[in-house]
Amino acid sequence: MDAAGFTYMRLKTKNGEVWAAVSKAPVKKGAEVTIENVMIMQNFESKSLKKTFPTIYLGNLKGA
């Protein structure tokens, strides 16, 4: 989902599902992506989505 210049994604990893956010990018559901330069944020509040993420990975979409 896109909001405030970011693309938020729920990703399936080998360790389970996680949330990640990158600069707005055209990512299709089911696409395989790699996030680079990752910073982990705890209790991250997105005012535009009116949602708090207990843990979210912020970074850059590889190849974007």
TAPE-V209460 format. One record per residue. N is the residue number from 0. RES is the residue in one small letter. OMEGA is omega in whole degrees, 0 to 359 (none if undefined). Layout:
n={N,N}
res={RES,RES}
omega={OMEGA,OMEGA}
This chain:
n={0,1,2,3,4,5,6,7,8,9,10,11,12,13,14,15,16,17,18,19,20,21,22,23,24,25,26,27,28,29,30,31,32,33,34,35,36,37,38,39,40,41,42,43,44,45,46,47,48,49,50,51,52,53,54,55,56,57,58,59,60,61,62,63}
res={m,d,a,a,g,f,t,y,m,r,l,k,t,k,n,g,e,v,w,a,a,v,s,k,a,p,v,k,k,g,a,e,v,t,i,e,n,v,m,i,m,q,n,f,e,s,k,s,l,k,k,t,f,p,t,i,y,l,g,n,l,k,g,a}
omega={181,177,174,176,180,171,178,183,170,186,172,178,179,180,180,181,178,174,177,177,178,173,186,183,178,181,180,177,180,181,176,184,174,178,180,177,187,173,180,178,177,178,182,180,174,181,181,178,184,183,174,179,179,175,176,179,179,180,180,176,181,178,181,none}
